[in-house]
Amino acid sequence: QVQVVESGGGLVQTGGSLRLSCSASGSTFDIAAMGWYRQLPGKQRGLVASITKIGSSTNVADCVKGRFTISRDNLKNTVWLQMSSLKPDDTGVYYCNERTYAGQEYWGQGTQVTVSS
């Protein structure tokens, strides 16, 4: 089992920045990749960015490319999402995802990000 806890959401003005953090505990040795997803109002949850544990290969959604950066520290079992140049369209609930080599997924409880215009 893996426990996932996010932090760092909040209210920010357009153009501002936020950094989300996600810490994993438990059977973290089996984690293959970590990622951030978001659920915008009225939309389905979608990938924002992901990063592999080995090699740090990243996958970033086109809509946030150049504005958001994902990074991780394997020793701390932590992954971050640095969000800059935030827009009201970025408003939503952001979820951390941890995926094992076997394909099992663990989710955090979500953290609200609100960007005011």
Backbone hydrogen bonds in HBPLUS format (Angstrom, degrees):
<---DONOR---> <-ACCEPTOR-->    atom                        ^
c    i                          cat <-CA-CA->   ^        H-A-AA   ^      H-
h    n   atom  resd res      DA  || num        DHA   H-A  angle D-A-AA Bond
n    s   type  num  typ     dist DA aas  dist angle  dist       angle   num
A0027-SER N   A0001-GLN O   2.82 MM  26  5.59 174.9  1.82 154.0 154.5     1
A0003-GLN N   A0025-SER O   2.82 MM  22  5.19 164.0  1.85 146.0 151.6     2
A0025-SER N   A0003-GLN O   2.94 MM  22  5.19 146.2  2.05 141.9 150.9     3
A0005-VAL N   A0023-SER O   3.01 MM  18  5.41 157.3  2.06 151.0 158.3     4
A0023-SER N   A0005-VAL O   2.94 MM  18  5.41 160.3  1.98 153.4 154.6     5
A0007-SER N   A0021-SER O   2.87 MM  14  5.25 138.7  2.04 150.1 152.9     6
A0021-SER N   A0007-SER O   2.83 MM  14  5.25 167.4  1.84 150.2 153.6     7
A0010-GLY N   A0112-GLN O   2.91 MM 102  6.12 119.1  2.29 140.5 157.8     8
A0114-THR N   A0010-GLY O   2.89 MM 104  6.11 169.4  1.90 159.1 158.3     9
A0012-VAL N   A0114-THR O   2.89 MM 102  6.33 155.9  1.95 163.5 171.5    10
A0116-SER N   A0012-VAL O   2.85 MM 104  6.25 154.6  1.91 151.4 158.7    11
A0016-GLY N   A0013-GLN O   2.90 MM   3  5.46 154.4  1.96 143.6 145.3    12
A0014-THR N   A0116-SER O   2.86 MM 102  5.79 129.2  2.12 167.9 167.0    13
A0015-GLY N   A0086-LEU O   2.71 MM  71  4.85 169.2  1.73 144.9 148.9    14
A0086-LEU N   A0016-GLY O   3.12 MM  70  5.50 174.5  2.12 152.9 153.4    15
A0018-LEU N   A0083-MET O   2.92 MM  65  5.23 150.8  2.01 142.1 151.0    16
A0083-MET N   A0018-LEU O   2.76 MM  65  5.23 168.6  1.77 175.9 178.2    17
A0020-LEU N   A0081-LEU O   2.90 MM  61  5.01 164.7  1.92 142.3 142.8    18
A0081-LEU N   A0020-LEU O   2.88 MM  61  5.01 152.4  1.96 138.0 143.1    19
A0022-CYS N   A0079-VAL O   2.85 MM  57  5.23 132.1  2.08 152.4 165.8    20
A0079-VAL N   A0022-CYS O   2.93 MM  57  5.23 153.0  2.00 144.1 153.0    21
A0024-ALA N   A0077-ASN O   2.94 MM  53  5.49 158.3  1.98 160.5 167.5    22
A0028-THR N   A0026-GLY O   2.87 MM   2  5.58 140.1  2.04 101.9  91.1    23
A0030-ASP N   A0027-SER O   3.47 MM   3  6.28 166.5  2.49 117.7 120.2    24
A0031-ILE N   A0028-THR O   3.11 MM   3  5.34 168.4  2.12 114.5 116.5    25
A0101-TYR N   A0030-ASP O   3.15 MM  71  6.29 140.3  2.31 164.1 173.5    26
A0032-ALA N   A0099-ARG O   2.72 MM  67  5.81 164.6  1.74 148.6 154.1    27
A0053-LYS N   A0032-ALA O   2.82 MM  21  5.40 170.5  1.83 141.3 139.7    28
A0033-ALA N   A0099-ARG O   3.19 MM  66  5.36 159.1  2.24 147.4 150.8    29
A0099-ARG N   A0033-ALA O   2.89 MM  66  5.36 173.6  1.90 162.7 162.7    30
A0034-MET N   A0051-ILE O   2.90 MM  17  5.48 167.3  1.91 159.4 160.9    31
A0051-ILE N   A0034-MET O   2.75 MM  17  5.48 155.9  1.81 165.8 173.5    32
A0035-GLY N   A0097-ASN O   2.81 MM  62  5.03 150.4  1.90 149.2 152.6    33
A0097-ASN N   A0035-GLY O   2.79 MM  62  5.03 158.1  1.83 148.2 148.2    34
A0036-TRP N   A0049-ALA O   2.70 MM  13  5.37 162.3  1.73 166.5 171.9    35
A0048-VAL N   A0036-TRP O   2.75 MM  12  5.43 159.6  1.79 153.7 151.3    36
A0049-ALA N   A0036-TRP O   3.19 MM  13  5.37 157.4  2.24 139.2 144.3    37
A0037-TYR N   A0095-TYR O   2.81 MM  58  5.10 164.5  1.84 152.6 158.0    38
A0095-TYR N   A0037-TYR O   2.73 MM  58  5.10 161.4  1.77 140.5 147.3    39
A0038-ARG N   A0046-GLY O   2.86 MM   8  5.54 154.4  1.93 152.5 159.9    40
A0046-GLY N   A0038-ARG O   2.87 MM   8  5.54 159.7  1.91 148.3 152.0    41
A0039-GLN N   A0093-VAL O   2.82 MM  54  5.28 153.1  1.89 147.3 156.4    42
A0093-VAL N   A0039-GLN O   3.14 MM  54  5.28 160.1  2.18 138.4 137.4    43
A0043-LYS N   A0040-LEU O   2.93 MM   3  5.27 159.1  1.97 140.9 138.5    44
A0061-ALA N   A0048-VAL O   2.86 MM  13  5.22 174.2  1.86 151.4 150.4    45
A0050-SER N   A0059-ASN O   2.84 MM   9  5.18 142.9  1.98 140.2 151.9    46
A0059-ASN N   A0050-SER O   2.94 MM   9  5.18 148.9  2.04 141.5 143.9    47
A0052-THR N   A0057-SER O   2.93 MM   5  5.27 149.1  2.03 138.3 148.1    48
A0064-VAL N   A0061-ALA O   3.11 MM   3  5.71 160.8  2.14 117.1 122.9    49
A0065-LYS N   A0061-ALA O   3.07 MM   4  6.08 119.8  2.44 145.9 162.2    50
A0065-LYS N   A0062-ASP O   3.35 MM   3  5.05 149.1  2.45  93.7 102.5    51
A0067-ARG N   A0064-VAL O   2.92 MM   3  5.38 159.2  1.96 135.8 139.9    52
A0068-PHE N   A0064-VAL O   2.98 MM   4  5.60 153.8  2.05 163.1 162.5    53
A0084-SER N   A0067-ARG O   2.98 MM  17  5.13 147.0  2.09 132.2 142.4    54
A0069-THR N   A0082-GLN O   2.84 MM  13  5.08 150.9  1.92 141.7 151.4    55
A0082-GLN N   A0069-THR O   2.81 MM  13  5.08 161.1  1.85 160.5 158.3    56
A0071-SER N   A0080-TRP O   3.14 MM   9  5.34 155.6  2.20 139.6 143.7    57
A0080-TRP N   A0071-SER O   2.82 MM   9  5.34 162.3  1.85 147.8 153.4    58
A0073-ASP N   A0078-THR O   2.81 MM   5  5.37 157.0  1.86 160.6 164.1    59
A0077-ASN N   A0073-ASP O   2.91 MM   4  5.90 110.1  2.41 137.2 156.0    60
A0078-THR N   A0073-ASP O   3.16 MM   5  5.37 164.3  2.19 145.9 148.3    61
A0077-ASN N   A0074-ASN O   3.12 MM   3  4.71 146.5  2.24  90.2 100.4    62
A0090-ASP N   A0087-LYS O   2.90 MM   3  5.43 162.3  1.93 117.9 123.9    63
A0091-THR N   A0088-PRO O   3.03 MM   3  5.55 164.7  2.05 117.7 121.7    64
A0092-GLY N   A0113-VAL O   2.91 MM  21  5.47 152.6  1.98 150.0 158.9    65
A0113-VAL N   A0092-GLY O   2.84 MM  21  5.47 165.5  1.86 166.0 170.9    66
A0094-TYR N   A0111-THR O   2.84 MM  17  5.22 175.6  1.84 147.9 146.7    67
A0111-THR N   A0094-TYR O   2.83 MM  17  5.22 147.2  1.94 138.8 149.6    68
A0108-GLY N   A0096-CYS O   3.06 MM  12  5.31 147.2  2.17 147.5 150.6    69
A0098-GLU N   A0106-TYR O   2.92 MM   8  5.15 157.9  1.97 147.1 153.4    70
A0106-TYR N   A0098-GLU O   2.82 MM   8  5.15 148.7  1.92 147.6 157.4    71
A0100-THR N   A0104-GLN O   2.86 MM   4  5.28 160.9  1.89 151.8 158.1    72
A0103-GLY N   A0100-THR O   2.96 MM   3  5.13 157.9  2.01 105.7 112.7    73
